[in-house]
Amino acid sequence: MSGRSEEELQGISLLGNQGTRYPMEYSPAVLEAFDNKHPYRDYFVKFNCPEFTSLCPMTGQPDFATIYISYIPDIKMVESKSLKLYLFSFRNHGDFHEDCMNIIMNDLIELMQPRYIEVWGKFTPRGGISIDPYCNYGKPGTKFEQMAEQRLFNHDMYPEKVDNR
């Protein structure tokens, strides 16, 4: 069956809303989910977020990154506009790069309970060094837990050429 009924769209309030308010503080409550119409199939959903911004917790200077979020949904999926607003909420949030990636992953796990998820931040260099934290999770007791272990062990075995992004 294709398309979505009004009933299936209940709880989606941001998409199509012309009065969108951008959160100025870290705001996981802005995240919205909808039902996966294909829970019988394993498939990846990938978001590329090239305009992520957060603040250094020590200096308050801005940090910029491209964030890659890939997941295999189970019952729920994240709505993309709510994800955009959620990521925007980090703009004034002071945290280390590694913490931001783990916070994002934890919030998405809480929202969706995906079979598998990974979050990878590729931050632009500051002070002559870039930091690219990667974290992942597979649902315990499933093949996805083993998948997470394998992907973590083999992550970035052949890193791309970094050319100051």
MODELLER restraints for C-alpha pairs under 7 A, 6 or more apart:
rsr = mdl.restraints
at = mdl.atoms
rsr.add(forms.Gaussian(group=physical.xy_distance, feature=features.Distance(at['CA:12:A'], at['CA:32:A']), mean=6.38, stdev=0.5))
rsr.add(forms.Gaussian(group=physical.xy_distance, feature=features.Distance(at['CA:14:A'], at['CA:20:A']), mean=6.84, stdev=0.5))
rsr.add(forms.Gaussian(group=physical.xy_distance, feature=features.Distance(at['CA:14:A'], at['CA:81:A']), mean=6.64, stdev=0.5))
rsr.add(forms.Gaussian(group=physical.xy_distance, feature=features.Distance(at['CA:14:A'], at['CA:82:A']), mean=6.48, stdev=0.5))
rsr.add(forms.Gaussian(group=physical.xy_distance, feature=features.Distance(at['CA:15:A'], at['CA:81:A']), mean=5.98, stdev=0.5))
rsr.add(forms.Gaussian(group=physical.xy_distance, feature=features.Distance(at['CA:22:A'], at['CA:85:A']), mean=6.23, stdev=0.5))
rsr.add(forms.Gaussian(group=physical.xy_distance, feature=features.Distance(at['CA:23:A'], at['CA:85:A']), mean=6.93, stdev=0.5))
rsr.add(forms.Gaussian(group=physical.xy_distance, feature=features.Distance(at['CA:23:A'], at['CA:89:A']), mean=5.24, stdev=0.5))
rsr.add(forms.Gaussian(group=physical.xy_distance, feature=features.Distance(at['CA:24:A'], at['CA:89:A']), mean=5.64, stdev=0.5))
rsr.add(forms.Gaussian(group=physical.xy_distance, feature=features.Distance(at['CA:24:A'], at['CA:92:A']), mean=6.58, stdev=0.5))
rsr.add(forms.Gaussian(group=physical.xy_distance, feature=features.Distance(at['CA:25:A'], at['CA:89:A']), mean=5.24, stdev=0.5))
rsr.add(forms.Gaussian(group=physical.xy_distance, feature=features.Distance(at['CA:25:A'], at['CA:90:A']), mean=6.75, stdev=0.5))
rsr.add(forms.Gaussian(group=physical.xy_distance, feature=features.Distance(at['CA:25:A'], at['CA:92:A']), mean=6.11, stdev=0.5))
rsr.add(forms.Gaussian(group=physical.xy_distance, feature=features.Distance(at['CA:25:A'], at['CA:93:A']), mean=6.50, stdev=0.5))
rsr.add(forms.Gaussian(group=physical.xy_distance, feature=features.Distance(at['CA:26:A'], at['CA:89:A']), mean=4.57, stdev=0.5))
rsr.add(forms.Gaussian(group=physical.xy_distance, feature=features.Distance(at['CA:26:A'], at['CA:90:A']), mean=5.31, stdev=0.5))
rsr.add(forms.Gaussian(group=physical.xy_distance, feature=features.Distance(at['CA:26:A'], at['CA:93:A']), mean=6.05, stdev=0.5))
rsr.add(forms.Gaussian(group=physical.xy_distance, feature=features.Distance(at['CA:27:A'], at['CA:86:A']), mean=6.10, stdev=0.5))
rsr.add(forms.Gaussian(group=physical.xy_distance, feature=features.Distance(at['CA:27:A'], at['CA:89:A']), mean=5.80, stdev=0.5))
rsr.add(forms.Gaussian(group=physical.xy_distance, feature=features.Distance(at['CA:28:A'], at['CA:86:A']), mean=6.18, stdev=0.5))
rsr.add(forms.Gaussian(group=physical.xy_distance, feature=features.Distance(at['CA:28:A'], at['CA:107:A']), mean=6.61, stdev=0.5))
rsr.add(forms.Gaussian(group=physical.xy_distance, feature=features.Distance(at['CA:30:A'], at['CA:82:A']), mean=5.98, stdev=0.5))
rsr.add(forms.Gaussian(group=physical.xy_distance, feature=features.Distance(at['CA:30:A'], at['CA:86:A']), mean=6.00, stdev=0.5))
rsr.add(forms.Gaussian(group=physical.xy_distance, feature=features.Distance(at['CA:31:A'], at['CA:82:A']), mean=4.93, stdev=0.5))
rsr.add(forms.Gaussian(group=physical.xy_distance, feature=features.Distance(at['CA:31:A'], at['CA:83:A']), mean=5.96, stdev=0.5))
rsr.add(forms.Gaussian(group=physical.xy_distance, feature=features.Distance(at['CA:31:A'], at['CA:86:A']), mean=6.29, stdev=0.5))
rsr.add(forms.Gaussian(group=physical.xy_distance, feature=features.Distance(at['CA:32:A'], at['CA:78:A']), mean=5.98, stdev=0.5))
rsr.add(forms.Gaussian(group=physical.xy_distance, feature=features.Distance(at['CA:32:A'], at['CA:79:A']), mean=5.59, stdev=0.5))
rsr.add(forms.Gaussian(group=physical.xy_distance, feature=features.Distance(at['CA:32:A'], at['CA:82:A']), mean=5.79, stdev=0.5))
rsr.add(forms.Gaussian(group=physical.xy_distance, feature=features.Distance(at['CA:33:A'], at['CA:76:A']), mean=6.02, stdev=0.5))
rsr.add(forms.Gaussian(group=physical.xy_distance, feature=features.Distance(at['CA:33:A'], at['CA:77:A']), mean=5.26, stdev=0.5))
rsr.add(forms.Gaussian(group=physical.xy_distance, feature=features.Distance(at['CA:33:A'], at['CA:78:A']), mean=4.44, stdev=0.5))
rsr.add(forms.Gaussian(group=physical.xy_distance, feature=features.Distance(at['CA:33:A'], at['CA:79:A']), mean=5.37, stdev=0.5))
rsr.add(forms.Gaussian(group=physical.xy_distance, feature=features.Distance(at['CA:33:A'], at['CA:111:A']), mean=6.99, stdev=0.5))
rsr.add(forms.Gaussian(group=physical.xy_distance, feature=features.Distance(at['CA:33:A'], at['CA:112:A']), mean=6.94, stdev=0.5))
rsr.add(forms.Gaussian(group=physical.xy_distance, feature=features.Distance(at['CA:34:A'], at['CA:76:A']), mean=5.50, stdev=0.5))
rsr.add(forms.Gaussian(group=physical.xy_distance, feature=features.Distance(at['CA:34:A'], at['CA:77:A']), mean=5.40, stdev=0.5))
rsr.add(forms.Gaussian(group=physical.xy_distance, feature=features.Distance(at['CA:34:A'], at['CA:78:A']), mean=6.54, stdev=0.5))
rsr.add(forms.Gaussian(group=physical.xy_distance, feature=features.Distance(at['CA:34:A'], at['CA:79:A']), mean=6.69, stdev=0.5))
rsr.add(forms.Gaussian(group=physical.xy_distance, feature=features.Distance(at['CA:35:A'], at['CA:75:A']), mean=5.86, stdev=0.5))
rsr.add(forms.Gaussian(group=physical.xy_distance, feature=features.Distance(at['CA:35:A'], at['CA:76:A']), mean=4.64, stdev=0.5))
rsr.add(forms.Gaussian(group=physical.xy_distance, feature=features.Distance(at['CA:35:A'], at['CA:77:A']), mean=6.18, stdev=0.5))
rsr.add(forms.Gaussian(group=physical.xy_distance, feature=features.Distance(at['CA:36:A'], at['CA:74:A']), mean=6.90, stdev=0.5))
rsr.add(forms.Gaussian(group=physical.xy_distance, feature=features.Distance(at['CA:36:A'], at['CA:75:A']), mean=5.27, stdev=0.5))
rsr.add(forms.Gaussian(group=physical.xy_distance, feature=features.Distance(at['CA:36:A'], at['CA:76:A']), mean=5.25, stdev=0.5))
rsr.add(forms.Gaussian(group=physical.xy_distance, feature=features.Distance(at['CA:36:A'], at['CA:77:A']), mean=5.93, stdev=0.5))
rsr.add(forms.Gaussian(group=physical.xy_distance, feature=features.Distance(at['CA:39:A'], at['CA:74:A']), mean=5.58, stdev=0.5))
rsr.add(forms.Gaussian(group=physical.xy_distance, feature=features.Distance(at['CA:39:A'], at['CA:75:A']), mean=5.97, stdev=0.5))
rsr.add(forms.Gaussian(group=physical.xy_distance, feature=features.Distance(at['CA:42:A'], at['CA:72:A']), mean=6.33, stdev=0.5))
rsr.add(forms.Gaussian(group=physical.xy_distance, feature=features.Distance(at['CA:43:A'], at['CA:72:A']), mean=5.50, stdev=0.5))
rsr.add(forms.Gaussian(group=physical.xy_distance, feature=features.Distance(at['CA:44:A'], at['CA:70:A']), mean=6.45, stdev=0.5))
rsr.add(forms.Gaussian(group=physical.xy_distance, feature=features.Distance(at['CA:44:A'], at['CA:71:A']), mean=5.43, stdev=0.5))
rsr.add(forms.Gaussian(group=physical.xy_distance, feature=features.Distance(at['CA:44:A'], at['CA:72:A']), mean=4.73, stdev=0.5))
rsr.add(forms.Gaussian(group=physical.xy_distance, feature=features.Distance(at['CA:45:A'], at['CA:70:A']), mean=5.55, stdev=0.5))
rsr.add(forms.Gaussian(group=physical.xy_distance, feature=features.Distance(at['CA:45:A'], at['CA:71:A']), mean=5.39, stdev=0.5))
rsr.add(forms.Gaussian(group=physical.xy_distance, feature=features.Distance(at['CA:45:A'], at['CA:72:A']), mean=6.34, stdev=0.5))
rsr.add(forms.Gaussian(group=physical.xy_distance, feature=features.Distance(at['CA:46:A'], at['CA:69:A']), mean=5.61, stdev=0.5))
rsr.add(forms.Gaussian(group=physical.xy_distance, feature=features.Distance(at['CA:46:A'], at['CA:70:A']), mean=4.24, stdev=0.5))
rsr.add(forms.Gaussian(group=physical.xy_distance, feature=features.Distance(at['CA:46:A'], at['CA:71:A']), mean=6.56, stdev=0.5))
rsr.add(forms.Gaussian(group=physical.xy_distance, feature=features.Distance(at['CA:47:A'], at['CA:68:A']), mean=5.76, stdev=0.5))
rsr.add(forms.Gaussian(group=physical.xy_distance, feature=features.Distance(at['CA:47:A'], at['CA:69:A']), mean=5.09, stdev=0.5))
rsr.add(forms.Gaussian(group=physical.xy_distance, feature=features.Distance(at['CA:47:A'], at['CA:70:A']), mean=6.36, stdev=0.5))
rsr.add(forms.Gaussian(group=physical.xy_distance, feature=features.Distance(at['CA:48:A'], at['CA:67:A']), mean=6.01, stdev=0.5))
rsr.add(forms.Gaussian(group=physical.xy_distance, feature=features.Distance(at['CA:48:A'], at['CA:68:A']), mean=4.85, stdev=0.5))
rsr.add(forms.Gaussian(group=physical.xy_distance, feature=features.Distance(at['CA:48:A'], at['CA:69:A']), mean=6.68, stdev=0.5))
rsr.add(forms.Gaussian(group=physical.xy_distance, feature=features.Distance(at['CA:49:A'], at['CA:66:A']), mean=5.38, stdev=0.5))
rsr.add(forms.Gaussian(group=physical.xy_distance, feature=features.Distance(at['CA:49:A'], at['CA:67:A']), mean=4.93, stdev=0.5))
rsr.add(forms.Gaussian(group=physical.xy_distance, feature=features.Distance(at['CA:49:A'], at['CA:68:A']), mean=6.27, stdev=0.5))
rsr.add(forms.Gaussian(group=physical.xy_distance, feature=features.Distance(at['CA:50:A'], at['CA:65:A']), mean=6.40, stdev=0.5))
rsr.add(forms.Gaussian(group=physical.xy_distance, feature=features.Distance(at['CA:50:A'], at['CA:66:A']), mean=3.97, stdev=0.5))
rsr.add(forms.Gaussian(group=physical.xy_distance, feature=features.Distance(at['CA:50:A'], at['CA:67:A']), mean=6.27, stdev=0.5))
rsr.add(forms.Gaussian(group=physical.xy_distance, feature=features.Distance(at['CA:51:A'], at['CA:64:A']), mean=6.91, stdev=0.5))
rsr.add(forms.Gaussian(group=physical.xy_distance, feature=features.Distance(at['CA:51:A'], at['CA:65:A']), mean=6.38, stdev=0.5))
rsr.add(forms.Gaussian(group=physical.xy_distance, feature=features.Distance(at['CA:51:A'], at['CA:66:A']), mean=6.07, stdev=0.5))
rsr.add(forms.Gaussian(group=physical.xy_distance, feature=features.Distance(at['CA:52:A'], at['CA:64:A']), mean=5.70, stdev=0.5))
rsr.add(forms.Gaussian(group=physical.xy_distance, feature=features.Distance(at['CA:52:A'], at['CA:65:A']), mean=5.13, stdev=0.5))
rsr.add(forms.Gaussian(group=physical.xy_distance, feature=features.Distance(at['CA:52:A'], at['CA:66:A']), mean=5.96, stdev=0.5))
rsr.add(forms.Gaussian(group=physical.xy_distance, feature=features.Distance(at['CA:52:A'], at['CA:67:A']), mean=6.64, stdev=0.5))
rsr.add(forms.Gaussian(group=physical.xy_distance, feature=features.Distance(at['CA:52:A'], at['CA:87:A']), mean=6.66, stdev=0.5))
rsr.add(forms.Gaussian(group=physical.xy_distance, feature=features.Distance(at['CA:53:A'], at['CA:62:A']), mean=6.61, stdev=0.5))
rsr.add(forms.Gaussian(group=physical.xy_distance, feature=features.Distance(at['CA:53:A'], at['CA:63:A']), mean=5.56, stdev=0.5))
rsr.add(forms.Gaussian(group=physical.xy_distance, feature=features.Distance(at['CA:53:A'], at['CA:64:A']), mean=4.69, stdev=0.5))
rsr.add(forms.Gaussian(group=physical.xy_distance, feature=features.Distance(at['CA:53:A'], at['CA:65:A']), mean=6.46, stdev=0.5))
rsr.add(forms.Gaussian(group=physical.xy_distance, feature=features.Distance(at['CA:53:A'], at['CA:90:A']), mean=6.41, stdev=0.5))
rsr.add(forms.Gaussian(group=physical.xy_distance, feature=features.Distance(at['CA:53:A'], at['CA:91:A']), mean=4.97, stdev=0.5))
rsr.add(forms.Gaussian(group=physical.xy_distance, feature=features.Distance(at['CA:54:A'], at['CA:62:A']), mean=5.79, stdev=0.5))
rsr.add(forms.Gaussian(group=physical.xy_distance, feature=features.Distance(at['CA:54:A'], at['CA:63:A']), mean=5.29, stdev=0.5))
rsr.add(forms.Gaussian(group=physical.xy_distance, feature=features.Distance(at['CA:54:A'], at['CA:64:A']), mean=6.78, stdev=0.5))
rsr.add(forms.Gaussian(group=physical.xy_distance, feature=features.Distance(at['CA:54:A'], at['CA:90:A']), mean=5.13, stdev=0.5))
rsr.add(forms.Gaussian(group=physical.xy_distance, feature=features.Distance(at['CA:54:A'], at['CA:91:A']), mean=4.57, stdev=0.5))
rsr.add(forms.Gaussian(group=physical.xy_distance, feature=features.Distance(at['CA:54:A'], at['CA:92:A']), mean=6.05, stdev=0.5))
rsr.add(forms.Gaussian(group=physical.xy_distance, feature=features.Distance(at['CA:54:A'], at['CA:93:A']), mean=5.60, stdev=0.5))
rsr.add(forms.Gaussian(group=physical.xy_distance, feature=features.Distance(at['CA:54:A'], at['CA:94:A']), mean=6.33, stdev=0.5))
rsr.add(forms.Gaussian(group=physical.xy_distance, feature=features.Distance(at['CA:55:A'], at['CA:61:A']), mean=5.51, stdev=0.5))
rsr.add(forms.Gaussian(group=physical.xy_distance, feature=features.Distance(at['CA:55:A'], at['CA:62:A']), mean=4.50, stdev=0.5))
rsr.add(forms.Gaussian(group=physical.xy_distance, feature=features.Distance(at['CA:55:A'], at['CA:63:A']), mean=5.60, stdev=0.5))
rsr.add(forms.Gaussian(group=physical.xy_distance, feature=features.Distance(at['CA:55:A'], at['CA:91:A']), mean=6.80, stdev=0.5))
rsr.add(forms.Gaussian(group=physical.xy_distance, feature=features.Distance(at['CA:55:A'], at['CA:92:A']), mean=6.14, stdev=0.5))
rsr.add(forms.Gaussian(group=physical.xy_distance, feature=features.Distance(at['CA:55:A'], at['CA:93:A']), mean=5.70, stdev=0.5))
rsr.add(forms.Gaussian(group=physical.xy_distance, feature=features.Distance(at['CA:55:A'], at['CA:94:A']), mean=4.46, stdev=0.5))
rsr.add(forms.Gaussian(group=physical.xy_distance, feature=features.Distance(at['CA:55:A'], at['CA:95:A']), mean=6.37, stdev=0.5))
rsr.add(forms.Gaussian(group=physical.xy_distance, feature=features.Distance(at['CA:56:A'], at['CA:62:A']), mean=6.28, stdev=0.5))
rsr.add(forms.Gaussian(group=physical.xy_distance, feature=features.Distance(at['CA:56:A'], at['CA:63:A']), mean=6.65, stdev=0.5))
rsr.add(forms.Gaussian(group=physical.xy_distance, feature=features.Distance(at['CA:56:A'], at['CA:94:A']), mean=5.28, stdev=0.5))
rsr.add(forms.Gaussian(group=physical.xy_distance, feature=features.Distance(at['CA:56:A'], at['CA:95:A']), mean=5.81, stdev=0.5))
rsr.add(forms.Gaussian(group=physical.xy_distance, feature=features.Distance(at['CA:56:A'], at['CA:96:A']), mean=6.23, stdev=0.5))
rsr.add(forms.Gaussian(group=physical.xy_distance, feature=features.Distance(at['CA:57:A'], at['CA:94:A']), mean=4.22, stdev=0.5))
rsr.add(forms.Gaussian(group=physical.xy_distance, feature=features.Distance(at['CA:57:A'], at['CA:95:A']), mean=4.92, stdev=0.5))
rsr.add(forms.Gaussian(group=physical.xy_distance, feature=features.Distance(at['CA:57:A'], at['CA:96:A']), mean=6.54, stdev=0.5))
rsr.add(forms.Gaussian(group=physical.xy_distance, feature=features.Distance(at['CA:60:A'], at['CA:94:A']), mean=6.83, stdev=0.5))
rsr.add(forms.Gaussian(group=physical.xy_distance, feature=features.Distance(at['CA:64:A'], at['CA:123:A']), mean=5.61, stdev=0.5))
rsr.add(forms.Gaussian(group=physical.xy_distance, feature=features.Distance(at['CA:64:A'], at['CA:124:A']), mean=5.77, stdev=0.5))
rsr.add(forms.Gaussian(group=physical.xy_distance, feature=features.Distance(at['CA:65:A'], at['CA:121:A']), mean=6.17, stdev=0.5))
rsr.add(forms.Gaussian(group=physical.xy_distance, feature=features.Distance(at['CA:65:A'], at['CA:122:A']), mean=5.21, stdev=0.5))
rsr.add(forms.Gaussian(group=physical.xy_distance, feature=features.Distance(at['CA:65:A'], at['CA:123:A']), mean=3.96, stdev=0.5))
rsr.add(forms.Gaussian(group=physical.xy_distance, feature=features.Distance(at['CA:65:A'], at['CA:124:A']), mean=5.83, stdev=0.5))
rsr.add(forms.Gaussian(group=physical.xy_distance, feature=features.Distance(at['CA:66:A'], at['CA:121:A']), mean=5.89, stdev=0.5))
rsr.add(forms.Gaussian(group=physical.xy_distance, feature=features.Distance(at['CA:66:A'], at['CA:122:A']), mean=5.26, stdev=0.5))
rsr.add(forms.Gaussian(group=physical.xy_distance, feature=features.Distance(at['CA:66:A'], at['CA:123:A']), mean=6.48, stdev=0.5))
rsr.add(forms.Gaussian(group=physical.xy_distance, feature=features.Distance(at['CA:67:A'], at['CA:120:A']), mean=5.70, stdev=0.5))
rsr.add(forms.Gaussian(group=physical.xy_distance, feature=features.Distance(at['CA:67:A'], at['CA:121:A']), mean=4.49, stdev=0.5))
rsr.add(forms.Gaussian(group=physical.xy_distance, feature=features.Distance(at['CA:67:A'], at['CA:122:A']), mean=6.32, stdev=0.5))
rsr.add(forms.Gaussian(group=physical.xy_distance, feature=features.Distance(at['CA:68:A'], at['CA:119:A']), mean=5.71, stdev=0.5))
rsr.add(forms.Gaussian(group=physical.xy_distance, feature=features.Distance(at['CA:68:A'], at['CA:120:A']), mean=5.11, stdev=0.5))
rsr.add(forms.Gaussian(group=physical.xy_distance, feature=features.Distance(at['CA:68:A'], at['CA:121:A']), mean=6.40, stdev=0.5))
rsr.add(forms.Gaussian(group=physical.xy_distance, feature=features.Distance(at['CA:69:A'], at['CA:118:A']), mean=5.84, stdev=0.5))
rsr.add(forms.Gaussian(group=physical.xy_distance, feature=features.Distance(at['CA:69:A'], at['CA:119:A']), mean=4.62, stdev=0.5))
rsr.add(forms.Gaussian(group=physical.xy_distance, feature=features.Distance(at['CA:69:A'], at['CA:120:A']), mean=6.58, stdev=0.5))
rsr.add(forms.Gaussian(group=physical.xy_distance, feature=features.Distance(at['CA:70:A'], at['CA:117:A']), mean=5.69, stdev=0.5))
rsr.add(forms.Gaussian(group=physical.xy_distance, feature=features.Distance(at['CA:70:A'], at['CA:118:A']), mean=5.39, stdev=0.5))
rsr.add(forms.Gaussian(group=physical.xy_distance, feature=features.Distance(at['CA:70:A'], at['CA:119:A']), mean=6.63, stdev=0.5))
rsr.add(forms.Gaussian(group=physical.xy_distance, feature=features.Distance(at['CA:71:A'], at['CA:114:A']), mean=6.79, stdev=0.5))
rsr.add(forms.Gaussian(group=physical.xy_distance, feature=features.Distance(at['CA:71:A'], at['CA:116:A']), mean=5.37, stdev=0.5))
rsr.add(forms.Gaussian(group=physical.xy_distance, feature=features.Distance(at['CA:71:A'], at['CA:117:A']), mean=4.08, stdev=0.5))
rsr.add(forms.Gaussian(group=physical.xy_distance, feature=features.Distance(at['CA:71:A'], at['CA:118:A']), mean=6.32, stdev=0.5))
rsr.add(forms.Gaussian(group=physical.xy_distance, feature=features.Distance(at['CA:72:A'], at['CA:114:A']), mean=5.99, stdev=0.5))
rsr.add(forms.Gaussian(group=physical.xy_distance, feature=features.Distance(at['CA:72:A'], at['CA:115:A']), mean=5.46, stdev=0.5))
rsr.add(forms.Gaussian(group=physical.xy_distance, feature=features.Distance(at['CA:72:A'], at['CA:116:A']), mean=5.05, stdev=0.5))
rsr.add(forms.Gaussian(group=physical.xy_distance, feature=features.Distance(at['CA:72:A'], at['CA:117:A']), mean=6.40, stdev=0.5))
rsr.add(forms.Gaussian(group=physical.xy_distance, feature=features.Distance(at['CA:73:A'], at['CA:114:A']), mean=4.65, stdev=0.5))
rsr.add(forms.Gaussian(group=physical.xy_distance, feature=features.Distance(at['CA:73:A'], at['CA:115:A']), mean=5.75, stdev=0.5))
rsr.add(forms.Gaussian(group=physical.xy_distance, feature=features.Distance(at['CA:74:A'], at['CA:113:A']), mean=6.91, stdev=0.5))
rsr.add(forms.Gaussian(group=physical.xy_distance, feature=features.Distance(at['CA:74:A'], at['CA:114:A']), mean=5.08, stdev=0.5))
rsr.add(forms.Gaussian(group=physical.xy_distance, feature=features.Distance(at['CA:74:A'], at['CA:115:A']), mean=5.56, stdev=0.5))
rsr.add(forms.Gaussian(group=physical.xy_distance, feature=features.Distance(at['CA:76:A'], at['CA:112:A']), mean=4.96, stdev=0.5))
rsr.add(forms.Gaussian(group=physical.xy_distance, feature=features.Distance(at['CA:77:A'], at['CA:112:A']), mean=5.90, stdev=0.5))
rsr.add(forms.Gaussian(group=physical.xy_distance, feature=features.Distance(at['CA:78:A'], at['CA:112:A']), mean=6.83, stdev=0.5))
rsr.add(forms.Gaussian(group=physical.xy_distance, feature=features.Distance(at['CA:97:A'], at['CA:133:A']), mean=6.84, stdev=0.5))
rsr.add(forms.Gaussian(group=physical.xy_distance, feature=features.Distance(at['CA:98:A'], at['CA:133:A']), mean=5.41, stdev=0.5))
rsr.add(forms.Gaussian(group=physical.xy_distance, feature=features.Distance(at['CA:101:A'], at['CA:119:A']), mean=6.17, stdev=0.5))
rsr.add(forms.Gaussian(group=physical.xy_distance, feature=features.Distance(at['CA:101:A'], at['CA:120:A']), mean=6.82, stdev=0.5))
rsr.add(forms.Gaussian(group=physical.xy_distance, feature=features.Distance(at['CA:101:A'], at['CA:121:A']), mean=6.57, stdev=0.5))
rsr.add(forms.Gaussian(group=physical.xy_distance, feature=features.Distance(at['CA:101:A'], at['CA:133:A']), mean=6.86, stdev=0.5))
rsr.add(forms.Gaussian(group=physical.xy_distance, feature=features.Distance(at['CA:102:A'], at['CA:135:A']), mean=6.52, stdev=0.5))
rsr.add(forms.Gaussian(group=physical.xy_distance, feature=features.Distance(at['CA:105:A'], at['CA:119:A']), mean=6.17, stdev=0.5))
rsr.add(forms.Gaussian(group=physical.xy_distance, feature=features.Distance(at['CA:115:A'], at['CA:138:A']), mean=5.89, stdev=0.5))
rsr.add(forms.Gaussian(group=physical.xy_distance, feature=features.Distance(at['CA:115:A'], at['CA:139:A']), mean=5.18, stdev=0.5))
rsr.add(forms.Gaussian(group=physical.xy_distance, feature=features.Distance(at['CA:115:A'], at['CA:144:A']), mean=6.20, stdev=0.5))
rsr.add(forms.Gaussian(group=physical.xy_distance, feature=features.Distance(at['CA:116:A'], at['CA:137:A']), mean=5.69, stdev=0.5))
rsr.add(forms.Gaussian(group=physical.xy_distance, feature=features.Distance(at['CA:116:A'], at['CA:138:A']), mean=4.39, stdev=0.5))
rsr.add(forms.Gaussian(group=physical.xy_distance, feature=features.Distance(at['CA:116:A'], at['CA:139:A']), mean=6.24, stdev=0.5))
rsr.add(forms.Gaussian(group=physical.xy_distance, feature=features.Distance(at['CA:116:A'], at['CA:144:A']), mean=5.83, stdev=0.5))
rsr.add(forms.Gaussian(group=physical.xy_distance, feature=features.Distance(at['CA:117:A'], at['CA:136:A']), mean=5.55, stdev=0.5))
rsr.add(forms.Gaussian(group=physical.xy_distance, feature=features.Distance(at['CA:117:A'], at['CA:137:A']), mean=5.40, stdev=0.5))
rsr.add(forms.Gaussian(group=physical.xy_distance, feature=features.Distance(at['CA:117:A'], at['CA:138:A']), mean=6.63, stdev=0.5))
rsr.add(forms.Gaussian(group=physical.xy_distance, feature=features.Distance(at['CA:118:A'], at['CA:135:A']), mean=5.66, stdev=0.5))
rsr.add(forms.Gaussian(group=physical.xy_distance, feature=features.Distance(at['CA:118:A'], at['CA:136:A']), mean=4.02, stdev=0.5))
rsr.add(forms.Gaussian(group=physical.xy_distance, feature=features.Distance(at['CA:118:A'], at['CA:137:A']), mean=6.43, stdev=0.5))
rsr.add(forms.Gaussian(group=physical.xy_distance, feature=features.Distance(at['CA:119:A'], at['CA:134:A']), mean=5.81, stdev=0.5))
rsr.add(forms.Gaussian(group=physical.xy_distance, feature=features.Distance(at['CA:119:A'], at['CA:135:A']), mean=5.50, stdev=0.5))
rsr.add(forms.Gaussian(group=physical.xy_distance, feature=features.Distance(at['CA:119:A'], at['CA:136:A']), mean=6.30, stdev=0.5))
rsr.add(forms.Gaussian(group=physical.xy_distance, feature=features.Distance(at['CA:120:A'], at['CA:132:A']), mean=6.87, stdev=0.5))
rsr.add(forms.Gaussian(group=physical.xy_distance, feature=features.Distance(at['CA:120:A'], at['CA:133:A']), mean=5.82, stdev=0.5))
rsr.add(forms.Gaussian(group=physical.xy_distance, feature=features.Distance(at['CA:120:A'], at['CA:134:A']), mean=4.30, stdev=0.5))
rsr.add(forms.Gaussian(group=physical.xy_distance, feature=features.Distance(at['CA:120:A'], at['CA:135:A']), mean=6.51, stdev=0.5))
rsr.add(forms.Gaussian(group=physical.xy_distance, feature=features.Distance(at['CA:121:A'], at['CA:132:A']), mean=5.21, stdev=0.5))
rsr.add(forms.Gaussian(group=physical.xy_distance, feature=features.Distance(at['CA:121:A'], at['CA:133:A']), mean=5.48, stdev=0.5))
rsr.add(forms.Gaussian(group=physical.xy_distance, feature=features.Distance(at['CA:121:A'], at['CA:134:A']), mean=6.48, stdev=0.5))
rsr.add(forms.Gaussian(group=physical.xy_distance, feature=features.Distance(at['CA:122:A'], at['CA:131:A']), mean=6.60, stdev=0.5))
rsr.add(forms.Gaussian(group=physical.xy_distance, feature=features.Distance(at['CA:122:A'], at['CA:132:A']), mean=4.50, stdev=0.5))
rsr.add(forms.Gaussian(group=physical.xy_distance, feature=features.Distance(at['CA:123:A'], at['CA:130:A']), mean=5.74, stdev=0.5))
rsr.add(forms.Gaussian(group=physical.xy_distance, feature=features.Distance(at['CA:123:A'], at['CA:131:A']), mean=5.64, stdev=0.5))
rsr.add(forms.Gaussian(group=physical.xy_distance, feature=features.Distance(at['CA:123:A'], at['CA:132:A']), mean=5.93, stdev=0.5))
rsr.add(forms.Gaussian(group=physical.xy_distance, feature=features.Distance(at['CA:124:A'], at['CA:130:A']), mean=5.56, stdev=0.5))
rsr.add(forms.Gaussian(group=physical.xy_distance, feature=features.Distance(at['CA:124:A'], at['CA:165:A']), mean=6.41, stdev=0.5))
rsr.add(forms.Gaussian(group=physical.xy_distance, feature=features.Distance(at['CA:125:A'], at['CA:164:A']), mean=6.93, stdev=0.5))
rsr.add(forms.Gaussian(group=physical.xy_distance, feature=features.Distance(at['CA:136:A'], at['CA:148:A']), mean=6.13, stdev=0.5))
rsr.add(forms.Gaussian(group=physical.xy_distance, feature=features.Distance(at['CA:137:A'], at['CA:145:A']), mean=6.85, stdev=0.5))
rsr.add(forms.Gaussian(group=physical.xy_distance, feature=features.Distance(at['CA:137:A'], at['CA:148:A']), mean=5.60, stdev=0.5))
rsr.add(forms.Gaussian(group=physical.xy_distance, feature=features.Distance(at['CA:138:A'], at['CA:144:A']), mean=4.49, stdev=0.5))
rsr.add(forms.Gaussian(group=physical.xy_distance, feature=features.Distance(at['CA:138:A'], at['CA:145:A']), mean=3.92, stdev=0.5))
rsr.add(forms.Gaussian(group=physical.xy_distance, feature=features.Distance(at['CA:138:A'], at['CA:147:A']), mean=6.78, stdev=0.5))
rsr.add(forms.Gaussian(group=physical.xy_distance, feature=features.Distance(at['CA:138:A'], at['CA:148:A']), mean=5.17, stdev=0.5))
rsr.add(forms.Gaussian(group=physical.xy_distance, feature=features.Distance(at['CA:139:A'], at['CA:145:A']), mean=5.32, stdev=0.5))
